[in-house]
Amino acid sequence: MRISQLSTESGVPIPTIKYYLREGLLPQGDQTSATRAEYDQSHLHRLRLIRALLEVGRLPVATIRKVIDAVEDERLDVHHMLGTAHHALSTPVEPHPEDEDWQEARELVDRLIADLGWGVHPLAPTRDELTQAVVTLKRLGMPTSQEDLLPYATAALDLVRDLDITKIPFDGPRDVAVETLVICEVLYGKAFDVLRRLAQESESARILGATPCPPEG
Amino acid sequence: MRISQLSTESGVPIPTIKYYLREGLLPQGDQTSATRAEYDQSHLHRLRLIRALLEVGRLPVATIRKVIDAVEDERLDVHHMLGTAHHALSTPVEPHPEDEDWQEARELVDRLIADLGWGVHPLAPTRDELTQAVVTLKRLGMPTSQEDLLPYATAALDLVRDLDITKIPFDGPRDVAVETLVICEVLYGKAFDVLRRLAQESESARILGATPCPPEG
């Protein structure tokens, strides 16, 4: 298809497509004459992936480039390609290995992951993210022992095993697998978070025997 | 206790305490002389609540004032007081009732909540938040029928019933109940989100038979 049709089918305006081509995020089409290039299904997949990274993941262009480099590097197996997207989506957290609370929380996180038998890289930034949440909870006097965290971990694994992971097409085009991972992680994650808050409102009403609560209390 | 001790015990600097007093977020102490006021446990609870709303909930001062007004308004029952904090924490979403996709998603959300028998106010902003997530998922071609969303809702309710809601002291001081709700909603919510991403990484490795993935994979 020509660039105009690629634009219609993807919903991405032509100037934006040209920008992605210049930035190397979208591979060049097949040049059929000096002024014409042909695009195919793989370009449509790539545009969907860029849109998911940009609009759903809200990632900066430099990070999107890293993810796309991993998609294009066929020597990288699917798991490591997905890992790149995965790590790109985590909020960077400054570790404080000199701080005693941090050390203790990090040991707890590492032990939890080991005891669960989860295969997560020792340097994965997600470990720091969890450590930070544990440190903050502990400073506020909330329960954060392994026993306290374990039911959250089990619930998370059930959700991933039964729902999230079943949606990812591991054996299709690489772009599509990464796009689906980003959507699952961000949007079903958001949907779940809202459902949790709806359930909290409902349970609080049930326990207190109250009628549902209007906005602005 | 005097203001200096209140500062030591709460970890909040004296100038910040004076700012909260001026803004009416913290009730005045008991004036014992022209230059001395006495503070008590209730002031400590209030300072913890302000810190939770500010640092954990990342709410602006105007929103914090609304939550604190609800805490101080003893005519408001506990459920409605908690509801104010609850709604303050939701991300404002612009509804699009004129849009067909929006209408359809909103009907789905309302039906889901009704079928679950959840007690959530018809005007709760959380309904709009979920509607927006559903609209986005649907436009990206992801499954969003009631059947697709139901398992997420059930998992959310289990989590709330078994874990979140058990932590809230409904019959203690009003400040403490609201503080705990904010911490549970934001920080255990964050911890769960990270655990979900850790589980995704681990499950992807298991399914693909890969070794765990280093950062910058």
Interface residues (C-beta under 8 A of the other chain):
Chain A: R48 A52 V56 K66 A70 L76 D77 V78 H79 H80 M81 L82 G83 T84 H86 H87 L89 S90 I113 L116 W118 G119 V120 H121 P122 L123 A124 P125 T126 R127 E129 L130 A133 V134 T136 L137 L140 M142 P143 L149 P151 Y152 A153 A155 A156 L157 D158 L159 V160 R161 D162 L163 D164 I165 K167 I168 F170 L181 I183 C184 E185 L187 Y188 G189 K190 A191 F192 D193 V194 L195 R196 R197 L198 A199 Q200 E201 S202 E203 S204 A205 R206 I207 L208 A210 T211 P212 C213 P214 P215 E216 G217
Chain B: R48 A52 V56 K66 A70 L76 D77 V78 H79 H80 M81 L82 G83 T84 H86 H87 L89 S90 I113 L116 W118 G119 V120 H121 P122 L123 A124 P125 T126 R127 E129 L130 A133 V134 T136 L137 L140 M142 P143 L149 P151 Y152 A153 A155 A156 L157 D158 L159 V160 R161 D162 L163 D164 I165 K167 I168 F170 L181 I183 C184 E185 L187 Y188 G189 K190 A191 F192 D193 V194 L195 R196 R197 L198 A199 Q200 E201 S202 E203 S204 A205 R206 I207 L208 A210 T211 P212 C213 P214 P215 E216 G217
